[in-house]
Each structure stands twice: as C-alpha cells, then as structure tokens.
Amino acid sequence: MPCSGPPQARRPRLPFRVWTPDLSDTFNTPVSVDPRLLEVLVCPVTRGKLTLDRKTGELVSKGAKLAYPIREGVPIMLPEEARTLD
C-alpha cells in the first residue's frame, strides 16, 4: 500500500454568482450605481465626496476638479486615469 501522505482537506465550494451590470449600449457606462458604493468611495486625492455624473458615466470630485471614469461597471480611482475638469 503506497503512502500518499496526509489526506488533503477539501475546500468548501462557494456559491457561484454572476454579476452583470446594467450598461448603456451607447457609452458602455452604468446607468445606475449602487448608492451604498457612493457612500464608501472617496476621492483618492482630497478624500472628499464623489458625485455620479450619469451623462458622462464618471465619478466627479469637485475638490480635486477630477472626473474618474467608470469602465465596465468598475470605477477607476486612479488620479492619472481621471479627466481634469475646467
């Protein structure tokens, strides 16, 4: 009888969830964002509040004068990816 070592513990299977964002066909941006997400996210530059601009599909920081893009339902919170506001 070959020795194969201690028995391996099996990891419990997690339920598989598919998340499909509600995207606009024209701009590929979310039509709605969970308000709870907006409560948690802050501008990485100023640590201030962000507002959702539904027309452009961006999260806007008025304090930093930056607009962070939302790509495929994911906010890109990198200052180098943000658009400068006038």
Buried (B, 14 or more C-beta within 10 A) or exposed (E): EEEEEEEEEEEEEEEEEEEEBEBEEEEEBBEEBEEEEBEEBBBBBBEEBBEBBEEBBBBBBBEBBBBBBBEEBEBBBEEEEBEEEE
